[in-house]
Amino acid sequence: MISKMRLVRFSLVGLMAVCAAPSVRAEEGKWVSLFNGKDLDGWTACEHPDSFRVVDGELIVNGERGHLFYTGDVNNGDFKDFEWKCEVLTKPNSNSGMYIHTEVQKEGWPGKGYEVQVNNTHPDPRKTGGLYGIVDVMDKSPVKDNEWFTQHVIVKGKKIIVKVNDKVTVDYTEPDELPKQQADQNRRLSHGTFAIQAHDPGSEVHYRKIEVKVPK
């Protein structure tokens, strides 16, 4: 039988652990890392998990189509207004993407949220820095293969801003009613998590310093 003294001691230890745990509120307004550089802790890979691996502090995306969803503790993996940025390096003829306001999906292209394109020399004419199918950067990428660049996504209310190396490539305000000519009528701002795309076996894209900041 556990004594009352030991029960009190356990209760105090539990209370101290709860008090010591960082809260989301304490992280507001500060950049927080979503990727530890060691493994995929806090992330869930769907469809083809082998397309995602960590080597020397970098997330390497190479293989059959799949998506790596953030499912970690920061903000409980659910974001509405935020800033999200990471450093990216593409190999020639590679294609990837950074999804926002999405949700875990076992297979297929994510049906929820927007994709911020990562593509410098892949045949798809929609290039890095574009909001895929909504506000595209066509034909010429603002950055080169084999060079690290920063892609920064800012969402506030109905506005999406994308920056590549601190230069704005997209400044989009979502209308209350989407235009009928928009191919995908499910692309709407709401809330959700992030995802990184593996596009095809010929694509190899590296990511590092994946960070998020939620407003105060």
CORURZI-V236703 format. One record per backbone hydrogen bond with DSSP energy under -0.5 kcal/mol. CO is the residue of the C=O (numbers start at 1). NH is the residue of the N-H. E is the energy in kcal/mol with one decimal. If there is no record, write none. Layout:
co->CO nh->NH e->E
co->CO nh->NH e->E
This chain:
co->3 nh->7 e->-2.0
co->4 nh->8 e->-2.4
co->5 nh->9 e->-2.2
co->6 nh->10 e->-2.6
co->7 nh->11 e->-2.4
co->8 nh->12 e->-2.4
co->9 nh->13 e->-2.2
co->10 nh->14 e->-2.5
co->11 nh->15 e->-2.4
co->12 nh->16 e->-2.5
co->13 nh->17 e->-2.1
co->14 nh->18 e->-2.1
co->15 nh->19 e->-2.4
co->16 nh->20 e->-2.0
co->17 nh->21 e->-1.2
co->23 nh->27 e->-0.8
co->24 nh->27 e->-1.0
co->24 nh->28 e->-0.8
co->25 nh->28 e->-0.8
co->27 nh->30 e->-2.0
co->32 nh->212 e->-2.5
co->37 nh->57 e->-0.6
co->40 nh->43 e->-2.1
co->42 nh->71 e->-2.9
co->42 nh->72 e->-0.8
co->44 nh->69 e->-3.1
co->46 nh->48 e->-2.1
co->46 nh->67 e->-1.1
co->48 nh->51 e->-2.2
co->49 nh->52 e->-1.8
co->51 nh->62 e->-2.3
co->53 nh->60 e->-3.3
co->55 nh->58 e->-1.8
co->58 nh->55 e->-2.4
co->58 nh->60 e->-0.7
co->59 nh->61 e->-0.6
co->59 nh->207 e->-2.5
co->60 nh->53 e->-1.8
co->60 nh->62 e->-0.6
co->61 nh->205 e->-2.2
co->66 nh->198 e->-3.2
co->67 nh->46 e->-2.5
co->67 nh->69 e->-0.6
co->68 nh->196 e->-2.0
co->69 nh->44 e->-2.9
co->69 nh->71 e->-0.6
co->73 nh->76 e->-2.6
co->74 nh->77 e->-2.4
co->75 nh->78 e->-1.6
co->79 nh->192 e->-1.9
co->81 nh->80 e->-0.6
co->82 nh->155 e->-2.7
co->83 nh->213 e->-2.5
co->84 nh->153 e->-3.5
co->85 nh->211 e->-2.9
co->86 nh->151 e->-2.3
co->87 nh->208 e->-2.0
co->88 nh->149 e->-2.3
co->89 nh->206 e->-3.2
co->90 nh->146 e->-3.4
co->91 nh->94 e->-1.1
co->94 nh->122 e->-0.7
co->95 nh->199 e->-0.8
co->96 nh->118 e->-1.9
co->97 nh->99 e->-0.5
co->97 nh->197 e->-2.2
co->98 nh->116 e->-2.8
co->99 nh->195 e->-1.4
co->100 nh->114 e->-1.3
co->102 nh->193 e->-2.8
co->114 nh->100 e->-2.4
co->115 nh->117 e->-0.6
co->115 nh->132 e->-2.3
co->116 nh->98 e->-2.4
co->117 nh->129 e->-1.9
co->118 nh->96 e->-2.8
co->119 nh->128 e->-2.1
co->120 nh->141 e->-0.5
co->125 nh->127 e->-0.6
co->125 nh->139 e->-3.0
co->127 nh->130 e->-1.5
co->127 nh->137 e->-0.5
co->130 nh->117 e->-2.7
co->130 nh->132 e->-0.9
co->131 nh->134 e->-2.7
co->131 nh->135 e->-2.1
co->135 nh->131 e->-2.9
co->136 nh->138 e->-0.8
co->137 nh->127 e->-3.8
co->138 nh->140 e->-2.5
co->139 nh->141 e->-0.5
co->144 nh->147 e->-0.8
co->149 nh->88 e->-3.2
co->150 nh->165 e->-2.9
co->151 nh->86 e->-1.6
co->152 nh->163 e->-2.9
co->153 nh->84 e->-2.8
co->154 nh->161 e->-2.7
co->155 nh->82 e->-1.9
co->156 nh->159 e->-2.2
co->158 nh->174 e->-3.1
co->159 nh->156 e->-2.1
co->160 nh->172 e->-2.8
co->161 nh->154 e->-3.0
co->162 nh->169 e->-2.9
co->162 nh->170 e->-1.5
co->163 nh->152 e->-2.9
co->163 nh->165 e->-0.5
co->164 nh->167 e->-1.8
co->167 nh->164 e->-2.7
co->170 nh->162 e->-2.1
co->172 nh->160 e->-3.1
co->172 nh->174 e->-0.5
co->179 nh->182 e->-1.9
co->183 nh->185 e->-0.8
co->184 nh->187 e->-1.2
co->186 nh->113 e->-0.6
co->186 nh->188 e->-1.3
co->192 nh->79 e->-3.0
co->193 nh->102 e->-2.2
co->194 nh->70 e->-2.6
co->195 nh->99 e->-3.2
co->196 nh->68 e->-2.8
co->197 nh->199 e->-0.6
co->198 nh->66 e->-1.9
co->200 nh->63 e->-1.0
co->200 nh->203 e->-1.9
co->203 nh->63 e->-0.5
co->204 nh->91 e->-2.1
co->205 nh->61 e->-3.0
co->206 nh->89 e->-2.3
co->207 nh->59 e->-3.0
co->208 nh->87 e->-2.8
co->209 nh->211 e->-0.7
co->210 nh->34 e->-3.0
co->210 nh->35 e->-0.8
co->211 nh->85 e->-2.3
co->212 nh->32 e->-2.8
co->213 nh->83 e->-2.2
co->214 nh->29 e->-3.4
